[in-house]
């Protein structure tokens, strides 16, 4: 999957989605219920890096495949919704291979 532009976008999207769910479902409850702030620091740091990588891969895929701005914007906004990147991955999986 790393060999294609869409493959790299799919992998970073899945990893970004997992990090987002870990941040919301694991680290945030630990911070606000049991006052364990260290988990938010590291989960948030990892999520931030993966979000930036996702944005860069999305930009690369948009330019390489000449996607319309609307489609790219939907994929970008999916990163802000829990499970959004997993839904976006289903659409990306059905797309033709790189040119």
VENSULWO-V303714 format. One record per run of one state. SS is the DSSP state (H for helix, E for strand, - for the rest). FROM is the first residue (numbers start at 1). TO is the last residue. Records with the same first field share a line. If there is no record, write none. Layout:
SS = FROM-TO / FROM-TO
This chain:
- = 1-4 / 35-37 / 66-68 / 79-83 / 94-99
H = 5-34 / 38-65 / 69-78 / 84-93
